[in-house]
Each structure stands twice: as C-alpha cells, then as structure tokens.
Amino acid sequence: MFPDGATPKIDRNHISLLKLIIVKAPSNLNITLSHLTYKGVQKKAIIPKGRLEVPDMILKKPTAGLRVKYKLDNNSELYSALFLPKKWTPKKKLPIIVEFPGNEFYTNNCYSSGSPEDCTIGYGMSKGNAIWVSLPFVNYKTGKTAPSGWGNPEDTVDYTLKVVDHIIKKFNGDPNNVFLTGFSRGAIACGFIGLRNKSIANTWKGIHMCQHYDGDGWGGSKLNDAILRLQNLNGTKIFHTDNIKKNKELQKMLADQNVDVTSAESDLNTHACAMFLDNRPSTLKLRKWYQDLLKK
C-alpha cells in the first residue's frame, strides 16, 4: 500500500516486466543477471471498490475500447498512447483529454519511465468516457521522445497541436471540449508547454495539474516566466491536485493573477498518480469539475 493506506502499489497478477535499478552505481560496474527466484508469500492486493484499471497500450489500429500506440508518421519514432472509449463511433463527437507524463524517476515508493503509456489521470478523471491521448515531449532534430526534461519545448508545442488537430479531424474529437492534464513534469508542462503561446493556450477548455506547477523552478520553469504565460490563459478554468497546505506560493501566484482555480488536497503522501483511479474525495471533486465544464 501507499502511505495513505488505501491505494495498492502493485498487484502481483499484473506484473509483466521487472527492471533492475541501481542507485548511485559506479561507472565501472558490470553486472550479469542469470537467474531470478521468487521467495515468500505476498498477500493478494486489496483493490478499493470502484477502482478503475487503465488499459494497456497495445500495437493495434485505433478501435473503440482500446489504448494503442499511435503515430502521426509511421516512419517516425515519435508516438502517443491513444485511447478511444467503448462508446466511440466515427460519427459521435466526444471530448478530448490530452495528458503529459511525469519525468523518468525512481524512488523507494514508485517508478516512472517518463513515457506516454505511464499516464493515468485522463482515464481516471473521465472514467474512460473521453478520447484520451497521452503525449511525449519531443525533439524534431533527434527524432526522439524525451523520458526526462522537455525535449525541445517549441517542438513539443507543435507536436501537441498537430496531434489534437488530427484527433479532431480523424476521430471526431470535440474541438470545444479539449482538456489538458499532467502529473509532476506533466503538471509543470500544463503551463510551460500548454500556455507557451496563445495558439496552444486557446486549445483548452480546462487544465488540471497534479503535484508541481509551472514556475516552481524545475527544468528552467521560472516563476516570472510562468506569470507571463498565465496571460495566455484567457479565462480557462484550472484544477490543481496537490499537497495544497504546503503549496502557498502557487496559491498566491494564481490568486494574484485572478485565475479561476479549484484546488483539492491529494492526501496520497507520495509522488504518484494512482489516486485518480480511486473514488477518493480529491478524484471525485476533479470528476465533478470536469463534468460541470462539459455542460458549459
């Protein structure tokens, strides 16, 4: 369990990959892994009632109910994780949720690959009823995605706009109901990328960020620059999930700029976004905010 005592870290029935991570390893370290043995007994994971399960990203064509690896250009290494809800049809217009992943990182409590397929928030906030696309940070010069850092921020802005436009045209996404969300690095990206210019800022009906925020100093995200980017917001509503009691600087910045923001205390007590799959108070509050905006 996570420290909150309610959210399971792992279900032994869903282990498909093991990674060996060595912290502060010497440069001359050489390891040969030849055999793995499972010892002991692990208690069966207790899944909270109503908890959602994010579909795995698979290699298939986009289909209702599936989450697939999707490329704008099949000759490129750049890809997103695209989910079409079960009720999707080519003629039915549905909202779009765009999500940026966290940075590649490892702690004793959790691990993130920094890849699009690690995202979960968009699925949790819509309960699987929106077109949900998880995007990478990209660099056109290298032709690669960036598991850490921003790639090239301008390229990421351009790629994001192209993907959203593609989804609107090819999958009948609703251009009047496009939402942006992100966790950790992705939360910073909601401003650092998502408000970088008026063109991309005008895309969003609402923005949700979780843990971290544009202007907190990470990755060159400076407070004064973040305040300037907020000028591109143009009335877009914001929802912020975090350890709110500890984040007075963000609250002051948003209040000073007259931003319409709804806040929720995460209470997860660790750096992870599994909470958005549970019916915890902060997630229920986010879902209501999202549904209320859809009606406007």
C-alpha angles and dihedrals in degrees: 000000000000114000090268088070093226109075120069116226096207143000111216089215091063101053110124102151137033121201125193110216120186115196118216092356117180115252093243095053114134120187131183114195111196109154139022124199127191114217133178133017125284119204115242111264113257106223114204115242112269094016113156124227116217113227115245117248109252138182103254139106116279108278134165109275096018134105110213141180103254132193131189087206119030090205092059130084090220114106144159132207106246124194124189114194121240091252093053119123128168090251099046116090111220135179120262126224116196116197133190118205129232124257122278103269144145132210133159088264104044148001132212127191092202089233128130093248090064092068120110110158099086091054092047098047093049096034087231095303100115136067099262123195123182111203135204129223105248144198115201093197094060094030090224140114120243117233087186130035126002104297098214108336094209091050090049090052090051093046091048093052092047092051093048092048090048092051092049092051102036103032100029095246114179109252090199093057108049116140132190126211139163145169126228104323085015090054091055088046090060085076104017092054105009095054097031093116137000093257095063094032091058090057096074129086090183139357126214123188130182127201113349127025141212108283099032092114101253117134094358094307100147124191096234091050091048090054090053091050090053087066086072091058094092096192098313111156119242131206119192125195113190147106086299096180090063096043103074094140093061093046091052093047093052093044092050089053093047092239117172098235133167116199134200131186109235098204089191093121093208139071102262139102100221088111092080091069093058131075092243119147095256092051093046089051090051092049091052091049090051094047092047090053091050089060093055 
